[in-house]
Amino acid sequence: MAKSYWLINTNRSEVKRFTKNDKSIEGVFEYMFIDSGNIVGVLGKEPPVMTTTVSVEIELAREIYERLLSQGWRKTEEVWTEKKS
């Protein structure tokens, strides 16, 4: 899976994940997925509940990422782990 970039809002209740679409043709059709999710419970204990996913051109994704940073969102790492069955 492609590397993902995470942002978290100031009150630590919502996250956004930016992931490059693996099926993008570099230099021609480059898209990123932006997933939005809500933090439930204690951050790091449970993964966020992902609510929406949109696919946007890579330049628009960069603009959205920078705008969120200017609004107080912070870079974060994925701190939860997927449960293994």
PyMOL Python script that loads the backbone (N, CA, C, O; Angstrom):
from pymol import cmd

cmd.read_pdbstr("""\
ATOM      1  N   MET A   1       0.848  -1.186   0.000  1.00  0.00           N
ATOM      2  CA  MET A   1       0.000   0.000   0.000  1.00  0.00           C
ATOM      3  C   MET A   1       0.885   1.238   0.000  1.00  0.00           C
ATOM      4  O   MET A   1       1.979   1.235   0.563  1.00  0.00           O
ATOM      5  N   ALA A   2       0.404   2.280  -0.628  1.00  0.00           N
ATOM      6  CA  ALA A   2       1.148   3.538  -0.722  1.00  0.00           C
ATOM      7  C   ALA A   2       1.274   4.189   0.654  1.00  0.00           C
ATOM      8  O   ALA A   2       0.444   3.984   1.540  1.00  0.00           O
ATOM      9  N   LYS A   3       2.335   4.978   0.803  1.00  0.00           N
ATOM     10  CA  LYS A   3       2.540   5.696   2.053  1.00  0.00           C
ATOM     11  C   LYS A   3       1.386   6.666   2.267  1.00  0.00           C
ATOM     12  O   LYS A   3       0.897   7.285   1.323  1.00  0.00           O
ATOM     13  N   SER A   4       0.958   6.789   3.516  1.00  0.00           N
ATOM     14  CA  SER A   4      -0.133   7.703   3.818  1.00  0.00           C
ATOM     15  C   SER A   4       0.358   8.820   4.730  1.00  0.00           C
ATOM     16  O   SER A   4       1.310   8.652   5.492  1.00  0.00           O
ATOM     17  N   TYR A   5      -0.308   9.951   4.634  1.00  0.00           N
ATOM     18  CA  TYR A   5       0.012  11.138   5.419  1.00  0.00           C
ATOM     19  C   TYR A   5      -1.227  11.498   6.214  1.00  0.00           C
ATOM     20  O   TYR A   5      -2.316  11.639   5.658  1.00  0.00           O
ATOM     21  N   TRP A   6      -1.055  11.644   7.527  1.00  0.00           N
ATOM     22  CA  TRP A   6      -2.177  11.856   8.429  1.00  0.00           C
ATOM     23  C   TRP A   6      -2.157  13.247   9.026  1.00  0.00           C
ATOM     24  O   TRP A   6      -1.097  13.790   9.338  1.00  0.00           O
ATOM     25  N   LEU A   7      -3.354  13.822   9.182  1.00  0.00           N
ATOM     26  CA  LEU A   7      -3.540  15.068   9.911  1.00  0.00           C
ATOM     27  C   LEU A   7      -4.603  14.839  10.979  1.00  0.00           C
ATOM     28  O   LEU A   7      -5.524  14.042  10.795  1.00  0.00           O
ATOM     29  N   ILE A   8      -4.462  15.550  12.102  1.00  0.00           N
ATOM     30  CA  ILE A   8      -5.447  15.469  13.177  1.00  0.00           C
ATOM     31  C   ILE A   8      -5.849  16.884  13.566  1.00  0.00           C
ATOM     32  O   ILE A   8      -5.017  17.792  13.582  1.00  0.00           O
ATOM     33  N   ASN A   9      -7.128  17.069  13.881  1.00  0.00           N
ATOM     34  CA  ASN A   9      -7.583  18.423  14.214  1.00  0.00           C
ATOM     35  C   ASN A   9      -7.159  18.792  15.637  1.00  0.00           C
ATOM     36  O   ASN A   9      -6.665  17.952  16.390  1.00  0.00           O
ATOM     37  N   THR A  10      -7.362  20.062  15.989  1.00  0.00           N
ATOM     38  CA  THR A  10      -6.838  20.573  17.255  1.00  0.00           C
ATOM     39  C   THR A  10      -7.476  19.936  18.485  1.00  0.00           C
ATOM     40  O   THR A  10      -6.809  19.789  19.509  1.00  0.00           O
ATOM     41  N   ASN A  11      -8.742  19.556  18.411  1.00  0.00           N
ATOM     42  CA  ASN A  11      -9.346  18.924  19.585  1.00  0.00           C
ATOM     43  C   ASN A  11      -9.275  17.395  19.543  1.00  0.00           C
ATOM     44  O   ASN A  11      -9.924  16.709  20.332  1.00  0.00           O
ATOM     45  N   ARG A  12      -8.478  16.880  18.611  1.00  0.00           N
ATOM     46  CA  ARG A  12      -8.174  15.456  18.515  1.00  0.00           C
ATOM     47  C   ARG A  12      -9.420  14.572  18.380  1.00  0.00           C
ATOM     48  O   ARG A  12      -9.508  13.494  18.968  1.00  0.00           O
ATOM     49  N   SER A  13     -10.376  15.063  17.590  1.00  0.00           N
ATOM     50  CA  SER A  13     -11.603  14.299  17.396  1.00  0.00           C
ATOM     51  C   SER A  13     -11.767  13.798  15.965  1.00  0.00           C
ATOM     52  O   SER A  13     -12.613  12.946  15.693  1.00  0.00           O
ATOM     53  N   GLU A  14     -10.948  14.335  15.043  1.00  0.00           N
ATOM     54  CA  GLU A  14     -11.095  13.976  13.631  1.00  0.00           C
ATOM     55  C   GLU A  14      -9.721  13.845  12.987  1.00  0.00           C
ATOM     56  O   GLU A  14      -8.790  14.576  13.323  1.00  0.00           O
ATOM     57  N   VAL A  15      -9.611  12.902  12.055  1.00  0.00           N
ATOM     58  CA  VAL A  15      -8.369  12.712  11.309  1.00  0.00           C
ATOM     59  C   VAL A  15      -8.666  12.729   9.817  1.00  0.00           C
ATOM     60  O   VAL A  15      -9.792  12.490   9.380  1.00  0.00           O
ATOM     61  N   LYS A  16      -7.620  13.018   9.052  1.00  0.00           N
ATOM     62  CA  LYS A  16      -7.686  12.903   7.594  1.00  0.00           C
ATOM     63  C   LYS A  16      -6.444  12.138   7.162  1.00  0.00           C
ATOM     64  O   LYS A  16      -5.345  12.384   7.659  1.00  0.00           O
ATOM     65  N   ARG A  17      -6.629  11.211   6.232  1.00  0.00           N
ATOM     66  CA  ARG A  17      -5.529  10.421   5.686  1.00  0.00           C
ATOM     67  C   ARG A  17      -5.437  10.718   4.195  1.00  0.00           C
ATOM     68  O   ARG A  17      -6.426  10.635   3.466  1.00  0.00           O
ATOM     69  N   PHE A  18      -4.244  11.061   3.763  1.00  0.00           N
ATOM     70  CA  PHE A  18      -3.973  11.347   2.349  1.00  0.00           C
ATOM     71  C   PHE A  18      -3.114  10.203   1.818  1.00  0.00           C
ATOM     72  O   PHE A  18      -2.028   9.946   2.338  1.00  0.00           O
ATOM     73  N   THR A  19      -3.598   9.518   0.784  1.00  0.00           N
ATOM     74  CA  THR A  19      -2.895   8.382   0.206  1.00  0.00           C
ATOM     75  C   THR A  19      -2.920   8.500  -1.310  1.00  0.00           C
ATOM     76  O   THR A  19      -3.977   8.715  -1.904  1.00  0.00           O
ATOM     77  N   LYS A  20      -1.755   8.360  -1.937  1.00  0.00           N
ATOM     78  CA  LYS A  20      -1.709   8.416  -3.402  1.00  0.00           C
ATOM     79  C   LYS A  20      -2.395   7.186  -3.971  1.00  0.00           C
ATOM     80  O   LYS A  20      -2.194   6.069  -3.495  1.00  0.00           O
ATOM     81  N   ASN A  21      -3.201   7.405  -4.989  1.00  0.00           N
ATOM     82  CA  ASN A  21      -3.882   6.313  -5.682  1.00  0.00           C
ATOM     83  C   ASN A  21      -2.835   5.490  -6.422  1.00  0.00           C
ATOM     84  O   ASN A  21      -2.178   5.993  -7.334  1.00  0.00           O
ATOM     85  N   ASP A  22      -2.680   4.237  -6.037  1.00  0.00           N
ATOM     86  CA  ASP A  22      -1.693   3.346  -6.660  1.00  0.00           C
ATOM     87  C   ASP A  22      -1.932   3.149  -8.150  1.00  0.00           C
ATOM     88  O   ASP A  22      -1.015   2.782  -8.885  1.00  0.00           O
ATOM     89  N   LYS A  23      -3.144   3.388  -8.594  1.00  0.00           N
ATOM     90  CA  LYS A  23      -3.469   3.178 -10.003  1.00  0.00           C
ATOM     91  C   LYS A  23      -3.233   4.435 -10.840  1.00  0.00           C
ATOM     92  O   LYS A  23      -3.494   4.444 -12.043  1.00  0.00           O
ATOM     93  N   SER A  24      -2.741   5.493 -10.199  1.00  0.00           N
ATOM     94  CA  SER A  24      -2.438   6.727 -10.934  1.00  0.00           C
ATOM     95  C   SER A  24      -1.317   6.470 -11.934  1.00  0.00           C
ATOM     96  O   SER A  24      -0.397   5.698 -11.663  1.00  0.00           O
ATOM     97  N   ILE A  25      -1.400   7.117 -13.085  1.00  0.00           N
ATOM     98  CA  ILE A  25      -0.326   7.051 -14.069  1.00  0.00           C
ATOM     99  C   ILE A  25       0.515   8.292 -13.850  1.00  0.00           C
ATOM    100  O   ILE A  25       0.069   9.405 -14.127  1.00  0.00           O
ATOM    101  N   GLU A  26       1.737   8.107 -13.352  1.00  0.00           N
ATOM    102  CA  GLU A  26       2.583   9.227 -12.961  1.00  0.00           C
ATOM    103  C   GLU A  26       2.764  10.210 -14.106  1.00  0.00           C
ATOM    104  O   GLU A  26       3.098   9.834 -15.229  1.00  0.00           O
ATOM    105  N   GLY A  27       2.536  11.471 -13.793  1.00  0.00           N
ATOM    106  CA  GLY A  27       2.696  12.519 -14.785  1.00  0.00           C
ATOM    107  C   GLY A  27       1.492  12.734 -15.677  1.00  0.00           C
ATOM    108  O   GLY A  27       1.428  13.726 -16.402  1.00  0.00           O
ATOM    109  N   VAL A  28       0.527  11.812 -15.635  1.00  0.00           N
ATOM    110  CA  VAL A  28      -0.648  11.940 -16.488  1.00  0.00           C
ATOM    111  C   VAL A  28      -1.900  12.117 -15.631  1.00  0.00           C
ATOM    112  O   VAL A  28      -2.497  13.193 -15.606  1.00  0.00           O
ATOM    113  N   PHE A  29      -2.283  11.069 -14.941  1.00  0.00           N
ATOM    114  CA  PHE A  29      -3.455  11.107 -14.069  1.00  0.00           C
ATOM    115  C   PHE A  29      -3.001  10.765 -12.662  1.00  0.00           C
ATOM    116  O   PHE A  29      -2.950   9.594 -12.287  1.00  0.00           O
ATOM    117  N   GLU A  30      -2.672  11.792 -11.883  1.00  0.00           N
ATOM    118  CA  GLU A  30      -2.244  11.539 -10.517  1.00  0.00           C
ATOM    119  C   GLU A  30      -3.341  11.998  -9.564  1.00  0.00           C
ATOM    120  O   GLU A  30      -3.735  13.164  -9.554  1.00  0.00           O
ATOM    121  N   TYR A  31      -3.818  11.061  -8.772  1.00  0.00           N
ATOM    122  CA  TYR A  31      -4.894  11.327  -7.835  1.00  0.00           C
ATOM    123  C   TYR A  31      -4.493  10.869  -6.438  1.00  0.00           C
ATOM    124  O   TYR A  31      -3.643   9.995  -6.267  1.00  0.00           O
ATOM    125  N   MET A  32      -5.129  11.484  -5.447  1.00  0.00           N
ATOM    126  CA  MET A  32      -4.948  11.067  -4.064  1.00  0.00           C
ATOM    127  C   MET A  32      -6.318  10.796  -3.471  1.00  0.00           C
ATOM    128  O   MET A  32      -7.308  11.438  -3.822  1.00  0.00           O
ATOM    129  N   PHE A  33      -6.349   9.829  -2.564  1.00  0.00           N
ATOM    130  CA  PHE A  33      -7.547   9.595  -1.777  1.00  0.00           C
ATOM    131  C   PHE A  33      -7.411  10.406  -0.501  1.00  0.00           C
ATOM    132  O   PHE A  33      -6.348  10.424   0.121  1.00  0.00           O
ATOM    133  N   ILE A  34      -8.481  11.072  -0.113  1.00  0.00           N
ATOM    134  CA  ILE A  34      -8.530  11.751   1.173  1.00  0.00           C
ATOM    135  C   ILE A  34      -9.639  11.081   1.973  1.00  0.00           C
ATOM    136  O   ILE A  34     -10.819  11.198   1.644  1.00  0.00           O
ATOM    137  N   ASP A  35      -9.242  10.381   3.027  1.00  0.00           N
ATOM    138  CA  ASP A  35     -10.189   9.718   3.912  1.00  0.00           C
ATOM    139  C   ASP A  35     -10.381  10.580   5.141  1.00  0.00           C
ATOM    140  O   ASP A  35      -9.417  11.125   5.678  1.00  0.00           O
ATOM    141  N   SER A  36     -11.615  10.708   5.589  1.00  0.00           N
ATOM    142  CA  SER A  36     -11.922  11.442   6.810  1.00  0.00           C
ATOM    143  C   SER A  36     -12.475  10.457   7.825  1.00  0.00           C
ATOM    144  O   SER A  36     -13.211   9.534   7.477  1.00  0.00           O
ATOM    145  N   GLY A  37     -12.112  10.666   9.083  1.00  0.00           N
ATOM    146  CA  GLY A  37     -12.596   9.767  10.116  1.00  0.00           C
ATOM    147  C   GLY A  37     -12.711  10.453  11.458  1.00  0.00           C
ATOM    148  O   GLY A  37     -12.094  11.489  11.707  1.00  0.00           O
ATOM    149  N   ASN A  38     -13.516   9.849  12.320  1.00  0.00           N
ATOM    150  CA  ASN A  38     -13.731  10.361  13.667  1.00  0.00           C
ATOM    151  C   ASN A  38     -13.010   9.472  14.677  1.00  0.00           C
ATOM    152  O   ASN A  38     -13.045   8.245  14.585  1.00  0.00           O
ATOM    153  N   ILE A  39     -12.361  10.112  15.634  1.00  0.00           N
ATOM    154  CA  ILE A  39     -11.693   9.376  16.708  1.00  0.00           C
ATOM    155  C   ILE A  39     -12.771   8.949  17.696  1.00  0.00           C
ATOM    156  O   ILE A  39     -13.597   9.759  18.117  1.00  0.00           O
ATOM    157  N   VAL A  40     -12.756   7.687  18.056  1.00  0.00           N
ATOM    158  CA  VAL A  40     -13.687   7.173  19.062  1.00  0.00           C
ATOM    159  C   VAL A  40     -12.866   6.664  20.236  1.00  0.00           C
ATOM    160  O   VAL A  40     -11.854   5.989  20.047  1.00  0.00           O
ATOM    161  N   GLY A  41     -13.297   6.982  21.428  1.00  0.00           N
ATOM    162  CA  GLY A  41     -12.564   6.521  22.603  1.00  0.00           C
ATOM    163  C   GLY A  41     -11.243   7.249  22.755  1.00  0.00           C
ATOM    164  O   GLY A  41     -11.140   8.435  22.441  1.00  0.00           O
ATOM    165  N   VAL A  42     -10.238   6.544  23.232  1.00  0.00           N
ATOM    166  CA  VAL A  42      -8.919   7.111  23.499  1.00  0.00           C
ATOM    167  C   VAL A  42      -8.055   6.992  22.250  1.00  0.00           C
ATOM    168  O   VAL A  42      -7.942   5.915  21.663  1.00  0.00           O
ATOM    169  N   LEU A  43      -7.443   8.114  21.845  1.00  0.00           N
ATOM    170  CA  LEU A  43      -6.579   8.126  20.666  1.00  0.00           C
ATOM    171  C   LEU A  43      -5.486   7.081  20.823  1.00  0.00           C
ATOM    172  O   LEU A  43      -4.780   7.061  21.831  1.00  0.00           O
ATOM    173  N   GLY A  44      -5.349   6.223  19.838  1.00  0.00           N
ATOM    174  CA  GLY A  44      -4.308   5.210  19.858  1.00  0.00           C
ATOM    175  C   GLY A  44      -4.797   3.842  20.282  1.00  0.00           C
ATOM    176  O   GLY A  44      -4.155   2.834  19.990  1.00  0.00           O
ATOM    177  N   LYS A  45      -5.929   3.794  20.970  1.00  0.00           N
ATOM    178  CA  LYS A  45      -6.463   2.492  21.415  1.00  0.00           C
ATOM    179  C   LYS A  45      -7.272   1.820  20.316  1.00  0.00           C
ATOM    180  O   LYS A  45      -7.154   0.616  20.089  1.00  0.00           O
ATOM    181  N   GLU A  46      -8.091   2.609  19.642  1.00  0.00           N
ATOM    182  CA  GLU A  46      -8.939   2.086  18.574  1.00  0.00           C
ATOM    183  C   GLU A  46      -8.705   2.915  17.318  1.00  0.00           C
ATOM    184  O   GLU A  46      -8.460   4.118  17.408  1.00  0.00           O
ATOM    185  N   PRO A  47      -8.779   2.289  16.154  1.00  0.00           N
ATOM    186  CA  PRO A  47      -8.646   3.074  14.917  1.00  0.00           C
ATOM    187  C   PRO A  47      -9.844   4.010  14.766  1.00  0.00           C
ATOM    188  O   PRO A  47     -10.919   3.731  15.296  1.00  0.00           O
ATOM    189  N   PRO A  48      -9.663   5.114  14.050  1.00  0.00           N
ATOM    190  CA  PRO A  48     -10.797   6.019  13.844  1.00  0.00           C
ATOM    191  C   PRO A  48     -11.851   5.351  12.966  1.00  0.00           C
ATOM    192  O   PRO A  48     -11.557   4.449  12.181  1.00  0.00           O
ATOM    193  N   VAL A  49     -13.067   5.815  13.122  1.00  0.00           N
ATOM    194  CA  VAL A  49     -14.153   5.349  12.263  1.00  0.00           C
ATOM    195  C   VAL A  49     -14.117   6.224  11.023  1.00  0.00           C
ATOM    196  O   VAL A  49     -14.455   7.406  11.072  1.00  0.00           O
ATOM    197  N   MET A  50     -13.701   5.628   9.906  1.00  0.00           N
ATOM    198  CA  MET A  50     -13.579   6.372   8.658  1.00  0.00           C
ATOM    199  C   MET A  50     -14.986   6.591   8.090  1.00  0.00           C
ATOM    200  O   MET A  50     -15.771   5.653   7.952  1.00  0.00           O
ATOM    201  N   THR A  51     -15.278   7.846   7.767  1.00  0.00           N
ATOM    202  CA  THR A  51     -16.636   8.205   7.361  1.00  0.00           C
ATOM    203  C   THR A  51     -16.765   8.513   5.874  1.00  0.00           C
ATOM    204  O   THR A  51     -17.787   8.201   5.263  1.00  0.00           O
ATOM    205  N   THR A  52     -15.737   9.123   5.287  1.00  0.00           N
ATOM    206  CA  THR A  52     -15.826   9.466   3.863  1.00  0.00           C
ATOM    207  C   THR A  52     -14.473   9.280   3.182  1.00  0.00           C
ATOM    208  O   THR A  52     -13.419   9.351   3.814  1.00  0.00           O
ATOM    209  N   THR A  53     -14.537   9.042   1.887  1.00  0.00           N
ATOM    210  CA  THR A  53     -13.341   8.987   1.050  1.00  0.00           C
ATOM    211  C   THR A  53     -13.648   9.734  -0.237  1.00  0.00           C
ATOM    212  O   THR A  53     -14.686   9.526  -0.865  1.00  0.00           O
ATOM    213  N   VAL A  54     -12.723  10.609  -0.617  1.00  0.00           N
ATOM    214  CA  VAL A  54     -12.853  11.291  -1.899  1.00  0.00           C
ATOM    215  C   VAL A  54     -11.551  11.110  -2.668  1.00  0.00           C
ATOM    216  O   VAL A  54     -10.487  10.936  -2.075  1.00  0.00           O
ATOM    217  N   SER A  55     -11.644  11.152  -3.978  1.00  0.00           N
ATOM    218  CA  SER A  55     -10.473  11.068  -4.841  1.00  0.00           C
ATOM    219  C   SER A  55     -10.349  12.409  -5.552  1.00  0.00           C
ATOM    220  O   SER A  55     -11.273  12.850  -6.235  1.00  0.00           O
ATOM    221  N   VAL A  56      -9.191  13.053  -5.385  1.00  0.00           N
ATOM    222  CA  VAL A  56      -8.983  14.366  -5.995  1.00  0.00           C
ATOM    223  C   VAL A  56      -7.636  14.384  -6.701  1.00  0.00           C
ATOM    224  O   VAL A  56      -6.756  13.573  -6.416  1.00  0.00           O
ATOM    225  N   GLU A  57      -7.494  15.328  -7.628  1.00  0.00           N
ATOM    226  CA  GLU A  57      -6.209  15.478  -8.308  1.00  0.00           C
ATOM    227  C   GLU A  57      -5.151  15.839  -7.280  1.00  0.00           C
ATOM    228  O   GLU A  57      -5.446  16.481  -6.272  1.00  0.00           O
ATOM    229  N   ILE A  58      -3.931  15.428  -7.536  1.00  0.00           N
ATOM    230  CA  ILE A  58      -2.853  15.561  -6.567  1.00  0.00           C
ATOM    231  C   ILE A  58      -2.604  17.016  -6.166  1.00  0.00           C
ATOM    232  O   ILE A  58      -2.294  17.283  -5.005  1.00  0.00           O
ATOM    233  N   GLU A  59      -2.731  17.950  -7.093  1.00  0.00           N
ATOM    234  CA  GLU A  59      -2.525  19.362  -6.766  1.00  0.00           C
ATOM    235  C   GLU A  59      -3.596  19.867  -5.796  1.00  0.00           C
ATOM    236  O   GLU A  59      -3.290  20.608  -4.862  1.00  0.00           O
ATOM    237  N   LEU A  60      -4.839  19.469  -6.017  1.00  0.00           N
ATOM    238  CA  LEU A  60      -5.920  19.862  -5.107  1.00  0.00           C
ATOM    239  C   LEU A  60      -5.702  19.245  -3.730  1.00  0.00           C
ATOM    240  O   LEU A  60      -5.947  19.895  -2.713  1.00  0.00           O
ATOM    241  N   ALA A  61      -5.248  18.003  -3.690  1.00  0.00           N
ATOM    242  CA  ALA A  61      -4.959  17.359  -2.405  1.00  0.00           C
ATOM    243  C   ALA A  61      -3.894  18.135  -1.642  1.00  0.00           C
ATOM    244  O   ALA A  61      -4.001  18.303  -0.427  1.00  0.00           O
ATOM    245  N   ARG A  62      -2.878  18.603  -2.338  1.00  0.00           N
ATOM    246  CA  ARG A  62      -1.832  19.403  -1.688  1.00  0.00           C
ATOM    247  C   ARG A  62      -2.408  20.695  -1.127  1.00  0.00           C
ATOM    248  O   ARG A  62      -2.063  21.106  -0.020  1.00  0.00           O
ATOM    249  N   GLU A  63      -3.285  21.334  -1.894  1.00  0.00           N
ATOM    250  CA  GLU A  63      -3.909  22.575  -1.428  1.00  0.00           C
ATOM    251  C   GLU A  63      -4.747  22.330  -0.176  1.00  0.00           C
ATOM    252  O   GLU A  63      -4.686  23.106   0.778  1.00  0.00           O
ATOM    253  N   ILE A  64      -5.523  21.259  -0.181  1.00  0.00           N
ATOM    254  CA  ILE A  64      -6.356  20.919   0.974  1.00  0.00           C
ATOM    255  C   ILE A  64      -5.476  20.640   2.192  1.00  0.00           C
ATOM    256  O   ILE A  64      -5.771  21.107   3.292  1.00  0.00           O
ATOM    257  N   TYR A  65      -4.404  19.884   1.998  1.00  0.00           N
ATOM    258  CA  TYR A  65      -3.473  19.545   3.075  1.00  0.00           C
ATOM    259  C   TYR A  65      -2.887  20.823   3.689  1.00  0.00           C
ATOM    260  O   TYR A  65      -2.883  20.985   4.909  1.00  0.00           O
ATOM    261  N   GLU A  66      -2.400  21.715   2.845  1.00  0.00           N
ATOM    262  CA  GLU A  66      -1.806  22.969   3.328  1.00  0.00           C
ATOM    263  C   GLU A  66      -2.850  23.852   4.013  1.00  0.00           C
ATOM    264  O   GLU A  66      -2.554  24.489   5.024  1.00  0.00           O
ATOM    265  N   ARG A  67      -4.055  23.894   3.475  1.00  0.00           N
ATOM    266  CA  ARG A  67      -5.117  24.701   4.089  1.00  0.00           C
ATOM    267  C   ARG A  67      -5.467  24.169   5.478  1.00  0.00           C
ATOM    268  O   ARG A  67      -5.661  24.948   6.411  1.00  0.00           O
ATOM    269  N   LEU A  68      -5.546  22.847   5.615  1.00  0.00           N
ATOM    270  CA  LEU A  68      -5.838  22.263   6.929  1.00  0.00           C
ATOM    271  C   LEU A  68      -4.733  22.589   7.928  1.00  0.00           C
ATOM    272  O   LEU A  68      -5.013  22.902   9.085  1.00  0.00           O
ATOM    273  N   LEU A  69      -3.465  22.516   7.482  1.00  0.00           N
ATOM    274  CA  LEU A  69      -2.354  22.874   8.367  1.00  0.00           C
ATOM    275  C   LEU A  69      -2.477  24.334   8.815  1.00  0.00           C
ATOM    276  O   LEU A  69      -2.224  24.646   9.979  1.00  0.00           O
ATOM    277  N   SER A  70      -2.860  25.220   7.906  1.00  0.00           N
ATOM    278  CA  SER A  70      -2.985  26.639   8.255  1.00  0.00           C
ATOM    279  C   SER A  70      -4.164  26.882   9.200  1.00  0.00           C
ATOM    280  O   SER A  70      -4.214  27.909   9.876  1.00  0.00           O
ATOM    281  N   GLN A  71      -5.113  25.942   9.249  1.00  0.00           N
ATOM    282  CA  GLN A  71      -6.272  26.057  10.141  1.00  0.00           C
ATOM    283  C   GLN A  71      -6.021  25.399  11.497  1.00  0.00           C
ATOM    284  O   GLN A  71      -6.927  25.321  12.327  1.00  0.00           O
ATOM    285  N   GLY A  72      -4.799  24.930  11.723  1.00  0.00           N
ATOM    286  CA  GLY A  72      -4.468  24.374  13.024  1.00  0.00           C
ATOM    287  C   GLY A  72      -4.366  22.853  13.087  1.00  0.00           C
ATOM    288  O   GLY A  72      -3.992  22.305  14.124  1.00  0.00           O
ATOM    289  N   TRP A  73      -4.691  22.170  12.001  1.00  0.00           N
ATOM    290  CA  TRP A  73      -4.515  20.719  11.994  1.00  0.00           C
ATOM    291  C   TRP A  73      -3.025  20.430  12.103  1.00  0.00           C
ATOM    292  O   TRP A  73      -2.201  21.227  11.654  1.00  0.00           O
ATOM    293  N   ARG A  74      -2.677  19.287  12.700  1.00  0.00           N
ATOM    294  CA  ARG A  74      -1.274  18.920  12.877  1.00  0.00           C
ATOM    295  C   ARG A  74      -0.990  17.587  12.206  1.00  0.00           C
ATOM    296  O   ARG A  74      -1.865  16.731  12.075  1.00  0.00           O
ATOM    297  N   LYS A  75       0.263  17.438  11.785  1.00  0.00           N
ATOM    298  CA  LYS A  75       0.704  16.156  11.230  1.00  0.00           C
ATOM    299  C   LYS A  75       0.740  15.148  12.372  1.00  0.00           C
ATOM    300  O   LYS A  75       1.092  15.487  13.503  1.00  0.00           O
ATOM    301  N   THR A  76       0.378  13.923  12.068  1.00  0.00           N
ATOM    302  CA  THR A  76       0.424  12.857  13.064  1.00  0.00           C
ATOM    303  C   THR A  76       0.778  11.558  12.366  1.00  0.00           C
ATOM    304  O   THR A  76       0.731  11.458  11.140  1.00  0.00           O
ATOM    305  N   GLU A  77       1.124  10.594  13.143  1.00  0.00           N
ATOM    306  CA  GLU A  77       1.403   9.259  12.615  1.00  0.00           C
ATOM    307  C   GLU A  77       0.219   8.357  12.929  1.00  0.00           C
ATOM    308  O   GLU A  77      -0.586   8.657  13.812  1.00  0.00           O
ATOM    309  N   GLU A  78       0.121   7.274  12.216  1.00  0.00           N
ATOM    310  CA  GLU A  78      -0.902   6.279  12.525  1.00  0.00           C
ATOM    311  C   GLU A  78      -0.463   5.590  13.809  1.00  0.00           C
ATOM    312  O   GLU A  78       0.509   4.835  13.810  1.00  0.00           O
ATOM    313  N   VAL A  79      -1.179   5.847  14.904  1.00  0.00           N
ATOM    314  CA  VAL A  79      -0.738   5.343  16.206  1.00  0.00           C
ATOM    315  C   VAL A  79      -1.505   4.101  16.659  1.00  0.00           C
ATOM    316  O   VAL A  79      -1.170   3.502  17.681  1.00  0.00           O
ATOM    317  N   TRP A  80      -2.506   3.724  15.920  1.00  0.00           N
ATOM    318  CA  TRP A  80      -3.261   2.537  16.270  1.00  0.00           C
ATOM    319  C   TRP A  80      -2.803   1.401  15.387  1.00  0.00           C
ATOM    320  O   TRP A  80      -2.232   1.627  14.320  1.00  0.00           O
ATOM    321  N   THR A  81      -3.042   0.224  15.811  1.00  0.00           N
ATOM    322  CA  THR A  81      -2.678  -0.939  14.996  1.00  0.00           C
ATOM    323  C   THR A  81      -3.934  -1.694  14.645  1.00  0.00           C
ATOM    324  O   THR A  81      -4.897  -1.730  15.412  1.00  0.00           O
ATOM    325  N   GLU A  82      -3.911  -2.298  13.473  1.00  0.00           N
ATOM    326  CA  GLU A  82      -5.059  -3.078  13.054  1.00  0.00           C
ATOM    327  C   GLU A  82      -5.127  -4.337  13.889  1.00  0.00           C
ATOM    328  O   GLU A  82      -4.111  -4.963  14.190  1.00  0.00           O
ATOM    329  N   LYS A  83      -6.369  -4.701  14.265  1.00  0.00           N
ATOM    330  CA  LYS A  83      -6.538  -5.930  15.030  1.00  0.00           C
ATOM    331  C   LYS A  83      -6.359  -7.114  14.107  1.00  0.00           C
ATOM    332  O   LYS A  83      -6.901  -7.150  13.003  1.00  0.00           O
ATOM    333  N   LYS A  84      -5.602  -8.068  14.566  1.00  0.00           N
ATOM    334  CA  LYS A  84      -5.383  -9.282  13.765  1.00  0.00           C
ATOM    335  C   LYS A  84      -6.342 -10.353  14.231  1.00  0.00           C
ATOM    336  O   LYS A  84      -6.498 -10.584  15.430  1.00  0.00           O
ATOM    337  N   SER A  85      -6.992 -11.014  13.264  1.00  0.00           N
ATOM    338  CA  SER A  85      -7.942 -12.058  13.650  1.00  0.00           C
ATOM    339  C   SER A  85      -7.256 -13.376  13.884  1.00  0.00           C
ATOM    340  O   SER A  85      -7.912 -14.363  14.216  1.00  0.00           O
TER     341      SER A  85
END
""", "prot")
cmd.dss("prot")
cmd.show_as("cartoon", "prot")
cmd.util.cbc("prot")
cmd.orient("prot")
